Amino acid sequence: MSSLHNYRKAKEELHRQIALAKETKARIRETLSLLHNNYLNGLITESVYNSKVSEFLQGKPAEEWYTIYDNHIEECHFNIHKYNEKINE
């Protein structure tokens, strides 16, 4: 297998990882919004809301998760750029 083929495959994987990170960030927003709406509508108590949010976010603030995924996306874009340079050599 040629290096060019490997670079293209690696780029495909990076694009897949970017899409997955974006989907995960959206799922976090949607889940937190649903839990918040359930709390506001009286469907769950504040303690249940807090417990479910903490469990879903594994004890980290949502902003920390967003930062983790944003950093991963940025790193993927950086690596895609590097692979593009190698492909175009």
C-alpha positions as CSV (number, residue, x, y, z in Angstrom):
1,M,0.0,0.0,0.0
2,S,1.4,3.4,-0.9
3,S,2.0,6.2,1.5
4,L,-0.5,8.3,-0.5
5,H,-3.2,5.7,0.1
6,N,-2.4,5.7,3.8
7,Y,-2.5,9.5,4.1
8,R,-5.9,9.5,2.4
9,K,-7.2,6.7,4.7
10,A,-5.9,8.7,7.7
11,K,-7.7,11.8,6.5
12,E,-10.9,9.8,6.2
13,E,-10.6,8.6,9.8
14,L,-9.9,12.2,11.0
15,H,-13.0,13.4,9.2
16,R,-15.0,10.6,10.8
17,Q,-13.6,11.6,14.2
18,I,-14.6,15.2,13.7
19,A,-18.2,14.2,12.7
20,L,-18.4,12.0,15.8
21,A,-17.1,14.7,18.1
22,K,-19.7,17.2,16.7
23,E,-22.5,14.6,17.1
24,T,-21.4,14.0,20.7
25,K,-21.4,17.7,21.5
26,A,-24.9,18.0,20.0
27,R,-26.1,15.0,22.0
28,I,-24.7,16.5,25.2
29,R,-26.6,19.8,24.5
30,E,-29.8,17.9,23.6
31,T,-29.7,15.7,26.7
32,L,-29.0,18.6,29.1
33,S,-31.8,20.6,27.5
34,L,-34.2,17.7,27.9
35,L,-33.3,17.2,31.5
36,H,-33.6,21.0,32.2
37,N,-37.0,21.1,30.5
38,N,-38.1,18.1,32.5
39,Y,-37.1,19.9,35.7
40,L,-38.7,23.1,34.6
41,N,-42.0,21.3,33.8
42,G,-42.0,19.5,37.1
43,L,-41.4,16.1,35.7
44,I,-38.3,15.6,37.8
45,T,-37.2,17.1,41.1
46,E,-34.1,19.3,41.4
47,S,-32.2,16.6,43.1
48,V,-33.1,14.1,40.4
49,Y,-32.1,16.7,37.8
50,N,-28.8,17.3,39.4
51,S,-28.1,13.6,39.9
52,K,-28.9,12.8,36.2
53,V,-26.8,15.7,34.9
54,S,-23.9,14.6,37.1
55,E,-24.2,11.0,36.1
56,F,-24.5,11.9,32.3
57,L,-21.6,14.2,32.4
58,Q,-19.5,11.8,34.6
59,G,-19.0,14.5,37.2
60,K,-17.4,17.0,34.8
61,P,-19.0,20.4,33.9
62,A,-20.5,20.5,30.4
63,E,-18.1,23.2,29.4
64,E,-15.2,20.8,30.1
65,W,-16.7,18.2,27.8
66,Y,-17.2,20.9,25.1
67,T,-13.6,22.0,25.5
68,I,-12.4,18.4,25.2
69,Y,-14.3,17.8,22.0
70,D,-13.4,21.2,20.6
71,N,-9.7,20.5,21.2
72,H,-10.0,17.1,19.5
73,I,-11.7,18.7,16.5
74,E,-9.0,21.3,16.3
75,E,-6.3,18.6,16.5
76,C,-8.0,16.6,13.8
77,H,-8.1,19.7,11.5
78,F,-4.4,20.3,12.1
79,N,-3.6,16.7,11.2
80,I,-5.8,16.9,8.1
81,H,-3.8,19.9,7.0
82,K,-0.5,18.0,7.6
83,Y,-1.8,15.1,5.5
84,N,-2.9,17.4,2.7
85,E,0.6,18.8,2.6
86,K,2.1,15.3,2.4
87,I,-0.4,14.3,-0.3
88,N,0.4,17.5,-2.4
89,E,4.2,17.0,-2.1
